[in-house]
Amino acid sequence: MPVVKCPTCHRETEYTGNEFRPFCSERCKLLDFGAWADEQFAIPTEETSLSEEDLDKIEKALAEKAREQGY
């Protein structure tokens, strides 16, 4: 059976037949979930800011869409 390290406590655990995989236990699974919920982990993104020109284009597109739909 394959053995993996738990992402939370790094203890080696069997992967096959483990209902909490890749974690070793429900406790480690819940600790990881709590860390995500508390925003301790985040997926990196590039921050961009919109220019006035971009905002004008968006507003025009929304207005045109509203006209097409009869709003």
Phi, psi and omega in degrees: 000139179292142178244132179233161176269135177296131181295339183269305185255352178069015176282142178286137181214152179287136181278313183288131177082001180266114184291346181256008185306144005277007180276160181276338184205170176296324180302310181296323178297315181290325177297318179295316179299318179297322179295319177295317181296327179275006179061033174284337175247149177208148176274124183295140178225160174269126178276132177230151176243146181273139176277168177300323179297317178298316180297320178298317179297319180295315180298319179295318180295319178294320179295319179295318178297320179296319177298318180297327182268000175082027179266000000 
